Amino acid sequence: MNVNIKDMEDKKYIQLIGNLDGNSSNDVTEQVLDILNENNNIVIDMGKCPYVSSAGLRSLLTIGKTIKLKSGHMNIINLSEDVKEIMEITGFSGIFKGFED
């Protein structure tokens, strides 16, 4: 998985490219948590992330909880239909407000 991080006005823009799974989730979590000291408002673009495993969901949950503790905000955008369905079935769509198409 590749993680591209860019500054975007008052937010950090994070593009995930590849599968968010057991092989990549720890690295993604670590990279995103490292930038939270700079800015606690992030946008995660998952348009090029075709698959999310339970480890990937745990990664998003860890990031989301950390942002909430820091009074930040996280939007997840450009979910594929398959990933959106996973989020809805597992109840994550209710946890993460701000899904955008």
C-alpha positions as CSV (number, residue, x, y, z in Angstrom):
1,M,0.0,0.0,0.0
2,N,1.1,3.5,-0.7
3,V,0.1,6.4,1.5
4,N,0.3,9.9,-0.1
5,I,0.0,12.8,2.4
6,K,-0.5,16.4,1.2
7,D,-1.4,19.6,2.9
8,M,-4.9,20.9,2.0
9,E,-5.7,24.3,3.4
10,D,-6.6,23.5,7.0
11,K,-6.5,19.7,6.6
12,K,-4.2,16.9,5.7
13,Y,-5.2,15.0,2.6
14,I,-4.3,11.3,2.8
15,Q,-4.7,9.1,-0.3
16,L,-4.6,5.3,0.3
17,I,-3.5,3.3,-2.8
18,G,-3.8,-0.5,-2.5
19,N,-5.5,-2.9,-0.1
20,L,-5.9,-1.9,3.5
21,D,-5.3,-5.2,5.2
22,G,-3.2,-7.1,7.7
23,N,-0.1,-6.4,5.6
24,S,-0.5,-2.7,5.4
25,S,-2.8,-1.6,8.3
26,N,-0.1,-1.1,11.0
27,D,2.0,1.0,8.6
28,V,-1.0,3.1,7.6
29,T,-1.9,3.7,11.2
30,E,1.6,4.7,12.2
31,Q,2.0,7.1,9.3
32,V,-1.3,8.8,9.9
33,L,-0.9,9.0,13.7
34,D,2.6,10.6,13.1
35,I,1.0,13.5,11.3
36,L,-1.7,14.1,13.8
37,N,0.6,16.3,15.9
38,E,0.7,18.7,12.9
39,N,-3.0,18.7,12.1
40,N,-5.9,16.9,13.7
41,N,-8.2,17.4,10.7
42,I,-7.8,14.9,7.9
43,V,-9.4,13.7,4.7
44,I,-8.8,10.0,3.8
45,D,-9.3,9.4,0.1
46,M,-10.0,5.7,-0.5
47,G,-10.8,5.9,-4.2
48,K,-7.8,3.7,-5.0
49,C,-8.3,1.3,-2.1
50,P,-10.4,-1.6,-3.4
51,Y,-10.4,-3.8,-0.3
52,V,-10.5,-3.3,3.5
53,S,-10.0,-6.2,5.9
54,S,-10.9,-6.4,9.6
55,A,-7.3,-5.2,10.3
56,G,-7.9,-2.2,8.0
57,L,-11.2,-1.4,9.8
58,R,-9.3,-1.6,13.1
59,S,-6.7,0.8,11.6
60,L,-9.4,3.3,10.7
61,L,-11.0,2.9,14.1
62,T,-7.7,3.6,15.9
63,I,-7.1,6.7,13.7
64,G,-10.7,7.9,14.3
65,K,-10.6,7.5,18.1
66,T,-7.2,9.3,18.3
67,I,-8.6,12.2,16.2
68,K,-11.7,12.4,18.4
69,L,-9.5,12.6,21.5
70,K,-7.6,15.5,19.9
71,S,-10.8,17.3,19.0
72,G,-10.1,16.8,15.3
73,H,-12.3,15.7,12.4
74,M,-11.9,12.9,9.8
75,N,-13.7,12.5,6.5
76,I,-13.5,9.4,4.5
77,I,-14.1,10.0,0.8
78,N,-14.4,8.1,-2.5
79,L,-15.3,4.7,-1.2
80,S,-15.8,2.0,-3.8
81,E,-19.2,0.2,-3.6
82,D,-17.5,-2.9,-2.2
83,V,-15.7,-0.9,0.6
84,K,-18.9,1.1,1.3
85,E,-20.8,-2.1,1.7
86,I,-18.2,-3.5,4.1
87,M,-18.5,-0.2,6.1
88,E,-22.3,-0.5,6.2
89,I,-22.5,-4.2,7.1
90,T,-20.0,-3.8,10.0
91,G,-21.7,-0.6,11.3
92,F,-18.6,1.5,10.6
93,S,-20.7,3.9,8.5
94,G,-22.5,4.9,11.7
95,I,-19.1,5.4,13.5
96,F,-17.5,7.5,10.8
97,K,-19.7,10.5,9.9
98,G,-18.7,12.4,6.9
99,F,-18.7,9.7,4.2
100,E,-18.7,11.5,0.9
101,D,-19.1,10.1,-2.7
